[in-house]
């Protein structure tokens, strides 16, 4: 979806000195642009059109993000044998969630090709990472909604609260990433599994003291393992802000 087709984009290099073809893109295609006439310096004119009462803004190069998870069956049937998941400049959370979602979708398809139906939780997973509005790009012909002109911002509904270091039948041992408190409702994500909702009813610090919240960056703590399941090191605990 990047306008740097075949490494031809020079915008970033010209405008900021950061070469997009060497992995240093400043993403100027996501910026808002206005028109300036050569003999009228300092006079900026909006670039937009109004259609069906929907004013379009000045983010004229801003493409939507590509998302094809709903069409895994069509991708497989077309002969595609591998998928490229975007990872450059992305967080470990993004890579983990997107990879897990696509892995699950592919496995479900191959288990039952004739009656393939993607569970709603897998579709919702790609909405729980920081992303721009989604599009199917050119997969089904020329897109009529591949651009978004109003802004270049991201949509983010979830925040990583902690990562799992270890677990046993009684406790889940974690490292803090963001502040959360007792009574918060969180989700834990493990490889190859559907996210599991967990209710935080008790938090203990490293010394075993009961605390009301986890407020210090990268602090070690543990929570009660209500399910008694074993969670692997690196499993992610997140807060879905839509549940607030």
C-alpha positions in Angstrom: 0.0 0.0 0.0 3.0 2.3 0.3 3.4 4.9 -2.5 7.1 3.9 -2.7 6.3 1.4 -5.4 9.5 -0.6 -6.2 11.6 1.7 -4.1 10.9 4.8 -6.2 9.7 7.1 -3.4 12.0 10.1 -2.9 9.6 12.3 -0.8 11.2 11.5 2.5 14.7 12.0 1.3 13.9 15.4 -0.3 11.8 16.7 2.6 13.6 15.4 5.6 16.9 13.9 4.5 15.7 10.5 5.6 15.9 7.9 2.8 12.8 5.8 2.6 14.6 3.3 0.4 17.0 2.6 3.3 14.4 2.0 6.0 14.4 5.6 7.3 11.1 6.8 5.9 9.5 9.8 7.7 6.1 8.9 6.1 5.5 12.2 4.3 2.7 10.4 2.4 0.7 10.6 5.6 1.1 14.4 6.0 -1.5 17.1 5.2 -0.7 19.1 2.1 -1.9 22.4 0.9 -1.4 24.3 -2.4 1.0 27.3 -2.6 1.2 29.5 -5.8 4.7 30.4 -6.7 4.1 34.2 -6.5 2.0 34.1 -3.3 4.3 32.7 -0.6 2.7 32.1 2.7 -0.8 31.7 1.2 -2.0 28.2 1.7 -5.0 26.8 -0.1 -7.0 23.7 0.9 -7.0 20.8 -1.4 -10.3 19.0 -1.1 -13.6 18.3 -2.8 -17.1 17.9 -1.4 -19.1 14.9 -2.6 -22.4 13.7 -1.2 -21.9 16.0 1.8 -18.7 14.2 2.7 -15.8 16.8 2.7 -12.5 15.3 1.9 -9.4 16.7 3.5 -5.9 17.5 2.4 -4.2 14.1 3.2 -4.1 13.5 -0.6 -1.4 10.7 -0.5 -2.7 8.8 2.5 -3.5 5.2 1.6 -5.5 2.9 4.0 -3.7 -0.1 5.4 -4.0 -3.4 3.6 -6.0 -6.1 5.4 -6.9 -9.4 3.7 -7.7 -11.7 6.7 -11.3 -12.1 5.8 -10.2 -13.5 2.4 -7.7 -16.1 3.5 -9.6 -18.8 1.5 -9.4 -16.7 -1.7 -5.7 -16.0 -1.2 -4.9 -19.7 -0.7 -7.1 -20.8 -3.6 -5.3 -18.3 -5.9 -2.0 -20.2 -5.4 -0.3 -17.9 -2.8 2.0 -20.0 -0.7 3.4 -17.5 1.8 2.3 -14.2 3.4 4.3 -11.1 4.2 3.4 -9.6 7.5 4.4 -6.0 8.0 7.0 -5.7 10.8 9.3 -2.7 10.1 8.9 0.0 12.8 6.1 -2.0 14.4 5.9 -3.0 18.1 6.3 -6.5 19.4 2.6 -6.3 20.3 1.6 -5.6 16.7 3.7 -8.4 15.2 2.5 -10.9 17.8 -1.2 -10.1 17.4 -1.2 -10.0 13.6 0.9 -13.1 13.2 -1.3 -15.0 15.7 -4.5 -13.9 13.9 -3.3 -14.9 10.4 -1.8 -18.2 11.7 -5.2 -19.1 13.2 -7.1 -18.1 10.1 -4.9 -20.2 7.8 -5.1 -23.2 10.1 -8.9 -23.0 10.3 -9.1 -22.8 6.5 -7.0 -25.9 5.9 -9.0 -27.9 8.5 -12.2 -27.3 6.6 -11.8 -25.9 3.1 -15.3 -26.7 2.0 -17.1 -24.9 4.9 -14.6 -22.2 5.8 -15.9 -19.6 8.2 -13.7 -17.2 10.0 -14.5 -16.7 13.7 -15.4 -13.2 14.7 -12.7 -13.0 17.3 -10.0 -13.4 14.7 -11.4 -10.6 12.6 -11.6 -8.4 15.7 -7.9 -9.1 16.5 -6.7 -7.0 13.6 -8.7 -4.1 14.9 -7.0 -4.3 18.3 -3.6 -3.2 17.0 -2.6 0.4 16.1 -3.7 0.7 12.5 -5.1 3.0 9.9 -8.5 2.3 8.3 -8.4 -0.9 6.3 -8.7 -1.7 2.6 -8.4 -4.7 0.3 -6.1 -2.7 -2.0 -6.1 -3.9 -5.6 -7.0 -7.6 -4.9 -10.5 -7.2 -6.2 -9.8 -4.6 -8.9 -9.3 -0.9 -8.7 -10.2 0.2 -5.2 -12.9 2.9 -4.8 -12.0 3.4 -1.1 -8.3 3.0 -0.9 -7.5 6.5 0.3 -8.5 8.4 3.4 -8.2 12.1 3.1 -9.5 13.5 6.4 -6.4 12.7 8.5 -3.3 10.4 8.6 -3.8 9.2 12.2 -3.9 5.8 13.7 -6.8 3.9 15.3 -5.9 2.3 18.6 -8.3 0.5 20.9 -5.9 -1.5 23.1 -2.8 -0.9 25.2 -0.3 -3.5 26.5 -0.4 -3.6 30.3 2.3 -6.3 30.9 4.2 -9.2 29.6 4.3 -12.7 31.2 7.6 -13.9 32.6 6.4 -17.2 34.0 3.3 -18.9 35.5 2.2 -21.8 37.7 -1.1 -23.1 39.0 -1.3 -20.2 41.5 0.3 -17.1 40.0 1.1 -15.4 36.7 4.5 -13.6 37.1 4.7 -10.4 35.0 6.6 -7.3 34.0 4.7 -4.0 33.9 4.3 -2.0 30.6 1.5 0.4 31.6 -0.4 1.2 34.7 -3.5 -0.8 35.7 -5.4 -1.5 38.9 -7.3 -4.1 40.9 -10.8 -4.7 39.4 -9.6 -3.9 35.8 -10.7 -6.4 33.1 -7.8 -7.4 30.9 -7.1 -9.9 28.1 -4.2 -12.3 27.9 -2.8 -13.4 24.5 -0.9 -16.6 24.1 0.5 -18.0 20.8 -2.1 -20.1 19.0 -4.9 -19.3 21.3 -8.0 -17.2 21.4 -7.5 -14.2 23.8 -8.8 -14.9 27.3 -10.5 -12.3 29.5 -9.0 -12.1 33.0 -10.4 -10.1 36.0 -7.7 -8.6 38.2 -8.8 -9.3 41.8 -5.4 -9.2 43.5 -1.9 -7.9 42.7 1.2 -8.7 44.7 4.6 -7.0 44.4 7.9 -8.9 44.4 7.9 -9.1 48.1 4.4 -10.6 48.3 2.8 -7.4 49.5 -0.8 -6.7 48.2 -0.9 -3.5 46.1 -3.8 -1.7 44.5 -2.2 -0.9 41.2 0.9 -1.5 39.1 2.3 2.0 38.6 6.0 1.8 38.1 7.6 1.2 34.7 8.9 -2.4 34.2 8.2 -3.4 37.8 7.9 -7.1 38.6 4.6 -8.3 40.1 2.3 -11.3 40.1 -1.5 -11.8 39.8 -3.7 -14.7 40.8 -3.9 -17.4 38.1 -7.7 -18.0 38.3 -7.7 -20.5 35.4 -4.6 -22.4 36.6 -3.4 -22.7 33.0 0.2 -22.4 32.1 1.0 -19.2 30.2 4.3 -19.0 28.2 7.0 -16.4 28.7 6.2 -13.5 26.4 2.4 -13.8 26.5 0.8 -10.4 26.4 -1.6 -8.8 28.8 -3.6 -6.0 27.4 -6.5 -3.7 28.2 -9.2 -3.3 25.6 -10.3 0.3 25.9 -13.6 -0.4 24.3 -14.5 -2.4 27.4 -14.2 0.7 29.6 
